[in-house]
Amino acid sequence: MISINVGQSGNRIGSRCFELYCLEHAIGKDGILDTNIQGTNGNSNDLVFRNFFTESQNIKNKFIPRALFMDTEPETINTIKKYDDYRSMYRESNFLMCKEGASDIFSRGKYTVGRELQDPMQEKIRSMVEECDNFGGFLLYRSICGGTGSGLGSGVLQHLGEEYTKKVKLDFNLFPSPNQSNNVVSPYNAAMALMDMIEYADFNMIFDNEALYDMLKKSLAMDKTSYQEINSLMAHANSHLTSSLRFPENYGESQIYLTELMQTGIVPYPKLHFLLPSYAPLVKKNAFQSSIPVPNLIKSIFTPDSLMAKVDNSKCKYMSSYMFFRGEIIASEIIKPLNEVKSKKLVEFVDWSPSGFRVGINHSPSLTYGDLSKTPKSLLMLSNNTSITKIFKKIEDNFSSLYRTRAFAHWFVGEGLESSELQECFEQLKQLADDYQSIHTSS
């Protein structure tokens, strides 16, 4: 798997994800595997984590992330290269950047400033794919609020969709927060990015900073939260999702592999591939935590406090739900609580998807990382449900408020965007929200 991190947020999230991978697999800050550690989280000798790392040809036991960091301005990447604790494990070729930013404008990120990165990006991705023995797909990390994540990120996604049609393309997206956004044109950026997501991504995982902030504030009693803690929380979710690709098969029961998602029912219709993540439990570092019973863990994952995007899931309808368990869990513990969830109608599935749940277990527990403590049992749930309509409707309303008077539209058109594309993306956004709403009303 190849990770591509785009823009300020994407680069910071991506670096946190690889930092957590290293902790889980006993890889040092210089990229050197500690072969004496057999169980930080699994047997080092199995080297299954090479799905995300390539082994150096020059230095024994040194592993380099299969990752590409991209930005239209140098500040964030230079910070990673100079100050990140794990900066020594990267190669210079892991980074691509321009000297001027996208100025929060989608079309600058995709059509003008970002265009100079297109050729080197395509060449670098090609060479990284050729390094793989059994290439599986891409993980793309970005925010769609600013110009680089939305614009340059869309250019990357379009290339992946056109050149690697049969490979998994999982897009991690920070969406505009309902009440926390200092970028007035983020509705334009998000709507334009959604056009390429609909066409080229296989799956989109939706996060927003407001929901992540609330999770940390409520569960960890943190009055002040930095983006570093928020990014660490996203890294935990990513770690759960990728665990089946990084640990041996004997470390789990019925593990869920990313490639399976394309072959199963999590996406009932091609456009409706937007997934909402939930995560539990959140335990503050150094706080005492007894092992949470599996029924309580499952019950908590459906509460608003576990949602990583700001939606109301109390009255929505689920099309599918995938559960990624980690830790000291056996399959028999899960069956009864899930049956109770369905029998007591704690969640409602559409009538054409009555089974709903798909469960995977990886026995490697999550580690202490950031402000979160190691827990014996933890759970990430990905749901395709109709509560996401609220997110699309909010972007639609904010877009309409701007576009009604063509406010700021000249910034986008002046950077290579056709004026008709703004209207077209608004219509696609509205249709996407209507499609999810129709699932809710007709099922």
Buried (B, 14 or more C-beta within 10 A) or exposed (E): BBBBBBBBBBBBBBBBBBBBBBBBBBBBEEBBBEEEBEEBBBBBEBBBBBBBBBBBEEEEBBBBBBBBBBBBBBEBBEBBBEEBEBBEBBEEEBBBBBEEBBBBBBBBBBBBBBBEBBEEBBEBBEEBBEEBEEBBBBBBBBBBBBBBBBBBBBBBBBBBBEEBEEBBBBBBBBBBBBEEBEBEBBBBBBBBBBBBBBBBBBBBBBBBBBBBBBBBEEBBEBEEBEBEBBBBBBBBBBBBBBBBBBBEEEBBBEBBEBBBBBEEBBBBEEBBBBBBBBBBBBBBEEEEBEEBEBBEBBBBBBEBBBBBBBBEBEEBBBBBBBBBBBBEBEEEBBEEBBEEBBEEEEBBBBEEBEEBBBBBBBBBBBBEBBBBBBBBBBBBBBBBBBBBBBBBBBBBEBBEEBBEEEEBBEBBBEBBBEEEBBEBBBEBBBEBBBBBBEBBEEB
